[in-house]
Amino acid sequence: MPMPTEERVSQLVAGLVERRGFDLEGVDITTGGQARVIVTVDSDGTADLDAVATLSSDLSAVLDDAGDFGETPYLLEVTTPGIDRPLTAARHWRRAQGRKARITLRPDAEPPEPGGSSRFEARIGALGEDAVALVLGGKRNPHRVTVPLADIAEAVVQVEFTPPGARELELAGGVAPGRPAPGQDDVPDPTDAVPVAASGSTEGIVE
C-alpha cells in the first residue's frame, strides 16, 4: 500500500491541531528505513510539553482511524519549530519579536541604510500590515528602521547566548508574550525526545 502524501496527512491532522490551540506548521514524511511522519506545530506562547504529548497521542489515533498507512509501520513525531527557523508567515514575525534575525533582501530592494548590505542582522520589532520594524546597530548604536515585507527574500532567527542591550530590546518593543527572552537559548539535544505511548503501529515522540 503506498504511503499517503504529506498533503493528505496535513488534511487529516489540521482540524485537531487547530482545536488544541496550535498552528500546523508542516508535515514531513521520510521513507528511508522505518517511515517517519513529522508533524510540526507552534502556538503564540511557549508550547507546553504535556499539551504536545497529549496532541501526539491523539494525532496517532486520528491517523490510525483513517487507515491511510494500512499495515505499514511508521514513527510519528510531533515537534515544535527550532529556534533558527525561517520567517515565512505573519504569525512567525509576530512570535519572533525581540529576536535577532539574519535578513536577506531581494536583489532589487534598497538596503535600509545608505551604502548598506543586502544581507544583515537585525532585531525584529513590531509587525505592520506590509512592513516590519527592525533594530540595527546592536548594543552600541541601536536604531530602528522600517523595511517592507515585500523587500525581504529570507529572514532566519538566530540563536543567541547573550542578552541584547536594554535600549536595543526597548526599540524592538520587547519580546512577544509567552516567548523566551533572547540570550537564554538552549539548543535542544535530539536525544532528549520524550516518548509518548500511542496505539496501533505508531509511536509518538515530542521534541
N, C-alpha and C positions, 0 to 999 in steps of 0.2 A: 504493500500500500504506500503510495507516495506521501511524502511529508506535506503538511499544509503550508501555505505560504505565510510570510510574515504579515502580509495584509490581512489574511484570514484570521490569524491569531489575534491581531490587533482588534479586529471586529468582535471577536469572542470575549476579550477581556476588558475592552474600553468602558463598557457600562458599569461594571463592578468597581473598576479603578476610580471612576468619577464619583460614584456613590459613596466611596470611602474617603472622599476629600482629597484625592490625589489627581495629578495630571499624568496622562500616559505620554512619556517622552520618546518611547521607541520600543520595538520588538526586534530582536536579532535571533536568528536560528542558525546554529552551526551543526554540520553533519559529519565532521571528521571524527571517527571513533564513535563514542556514545553521543547521540544527539543532545544538544543543549538548547533550551529556549530561555532567552534572557529578556526579561520584562523590566524596563527602566521607568521608574515613577518619580515624581517630585511633588512638593507642596510649598505653600508660602512660608511656613515655619520649618523648624528642624524636624526631619522625619523621625517619628517615634519608632524605636526598634520593635516594640511589641505590636504596634499597628501594622508595620510592614510584614512582620512574621505572620500575623493573622491573615493579612491580604494574600501572602504567598500560599498559605494552606487553602484558602477559599478559591484562589485562581486555579490551583491544582484540580480542585473538584469541578470547576467550570470546564476546564479542558478535558478532563476525563469524561464528563457527562456528554460533551459534544461529540466525542468519539472520532475526531479527525485524525488522531495518531494511530488508531487501530490498536494492534498489539506491539507497535514499535516502542521500545523503552526510550525514555528521554529524561533529562535532568532539567527541572525548572528552577530558574534563579530570578528572584525579584530583588532589584537593587536600585539605588539612587545614583544620580549623576556624580561623577568625580568633581573635585574642586576645579580642575583645569578644563572646564567644559567650554565649547564654543557657544556663543550667544546668538541664537537664530530666531528667537521669538520675543515679543514684547515682554512676556512674563519673565523670561530669562534676564533681561536687562533690569527689571524691577527688583528681582531677587538678588541680583549681583550689586546693587547699590552699595557704595562704600568699598568695594573690592577693586584691586588693581587688575587691569586687563592689558593684553597686547593687542593693539589696534592696527589693522592694515586697511588703508584706504583704496578705493578703486583707482585705476590708472588716471582717469580724467578728473579726479577730485582734488581740490586745493587743500593743502595742509592747513590745520587750524592756526598756525603761526607763520609769518613770512619766512621763507627760506627753510622751513621745517621739512622733516622727512615724511614720507607716506606710511612709514611704519614707526610706531612709537608706543610707549607705555603711558597709561593714564589711569587715574582713579575714577570710577564710574559715579556719576551724580544722578540727579533726578531725570526721569524719562518724560519727554513731552510727546505730543501727538506724532510728530515726524522728525524729532531731533532728540539728542541726548546731551546732557551737560557732562563734561569731562574735566577733571582737575589735573593740570600739568604742573611740572616743576618739582614734584616730590616734596620732601620735608623742607628744603631750603628756600624754595621760591614758589609756593603753591599759588596757582591762579586758575580761574575757571574759564573755560571756553564752551561754545556750543557747536556741535557737529551734526549735520543732517544724517539721519539713519541711512538714507539712500547713498551717501558717500562712503559708507563703511562696507568693505568687502568681507572682512572677517574680524571677529573680536573673541579672544580666548582669555578667560580668567586665569590669573597667575597664582601659584602657591606662594604664600608669604609666611615667613617665620619671625619677622619683627613687626611691631605695630607701626602704623603710619603716624605722622605728626598730627597734633591736635587740630591745627588750622587746616591741614590738608583734608582731614576727615570732616571737619565742620563745613568746608566748602562743598564737599560731596553730599552734604545733607544727612550724614550719619549712615548707619548700616540698616539695611532692610529689616523690619521687625521679624524676630524669631530666627535670624540668621547669625552664625558665629562671627565674632569680631575679627577683622583682619589681623594677621600676625599670630593667630592661635591655630594655624593649620597643622593637622596631624595626618600625614599621608597614610591612608589605610593599608594594612597588610592583608593581601588576599587570603592568607591562612587564618585570618580572624573571622571568616564567614561563620555564621551561626546556622546549624542545620535545623530545619523545621519538618516535623512529620507530615507526610502527605499520603493520599490514597492512591490506589492503582499503581501505575508504572512510573510515577513521577516522584521526584524528591524536591523539596524546597530549600533554597539557600538564600539567606539575607546577607547582603554585603553592606 
